[in-house]
Amino acid sequence: MWLAVFGVLMIGIALAHFLFGQVTYIGGGEVNATMDSDLRFLNVLFVAYGAAFVWASRDVVGRAREINVLGLLFFVGAIGRVLAWILSGAPTPFYVAMLIVEFVIPVVHYFALRMLTTSSPAGAPASG
């Protein structure tokens, strides 16, 4: 259930950014037409990312590898935020908090999936 909710949340955030543009970025300020175009384009990919979580939530054990790949992408995105922080300065406190979430969620998913795929009910073989 959590992965489906997480995916729907990603889709909602991405659609808000896609439809309403830079005003949906906390502390984002003004952007030029090129950046607006790029941000809206990339949010289509964010919708697909959320949809992939919804898809994966239908068979968590069978799609554990895909869920971990999605988590890795989220984690690498957090590394991108750190790079931006180093090169461009500190973001708003909201994005600092998001950085923590983006580093923690993939790790939690990984270990939760590992427990699900290596444990089995009494007498049943482990899935995965």
N, C-alpha and C positions, 0 to 999 in steps of 0.2 A: 504494500500500500504506500509506504514512504516513497519508493522510487517513482510511482505514478504521480504522487503529489508534487515531488521535486520536479519532475518533468513538466507538469502543467504550470508550475510556478515559473520555470525557465521560459516556457512558451509565452506566458502572460507578460513577463518582463520584456522579452524580445519584441512582442507585438506592440507594447507601449512605446518602446524606443523607435520601432519601425514607423508607426503611425504618427507619433507626435514629435519625434526628433529630439533635438538637444535639450529641450525644456525638461525632459524626463531624467536627465543625468544630474544627480545631486552635486552642486558646485561646479557644474560643467561650463557655465558661461556661454558666451557667444562662440559660434564656430562658423567658418567660411563654407561656401557651397560645396567645395571639394570634400571637406571633412563630414558635412551633413550627408552627402551622397555615400561616402564610404561607410559611415556608421549605420545608415539604413540598410545598405547592402549586407554588411556583416551580421546584422540582426536577423536576416533570413536564415543564415547558417545557425544562429543561436536558437531559432525556432526548430530547426531540424535536430539540433542537439537535445532540446527538451523532448521532442517527439521520439527520439531514440531511447530516452529513459522510460517514456511511457511504454514503448514497444518492449523493452527489456524487462519491465516490471511484470509482464504476463508469464514469464518463466525465469525467475531469478536464478535458480540453480543451473538450468540449462544455458542461460545467457550470462553466466558469471564473468566469463572472459570479456565479453563485450561491455559489461558494466564496469569492469576494471579499466578497460581502454578509455571509456568515457570519463572515468575518474581521473585517469592520467592526464587527459586533456584539460580537465578542470584544474588540476595541480599545476600543469605547465602554464595555464592562464594566470595563476597566482604568481608564478615566477615572473611572468610578463609585467604584472603590477609592481613587483619589487624593482624590476629593471626601470620602469617608468619613474618610480619613486627616486631611485638613485640618479637618474639622468634629468628628471624634470622637477623634482621637488615633491614634498609630502602632499598626498591627496587629502580630501576632507576626512574627518573622523569616520564617517560612514564607510568609506572605501578602505580605511585601515581595518575596520571591523570585518568587512567583506573578505579582506585578505586572509584573516584568521580562519574564517569559515571555509574559504576556498582551499586552504591547506589541510584543514581538519577533515572535512567531509569525505574526500577520496580515501584517506587513510582508514577512517571508520568503516566505509563501504568495503574496503579491501579485507579488513579483519572480520567483519560480519559475514562476508561472502565465503571467506576461508573456513569459518566455523560451520556455515551451512553446507558447504561442499565436502567437508572432511568428516562430518559427523553423520550418523545415520540412526534411525530408530532401531530398537532391538531386533536383530535378525535380518534387517534389510541392508543391502549393499549401499555404500556411500555413492551419492550422485556426483557427476562432474567429470 
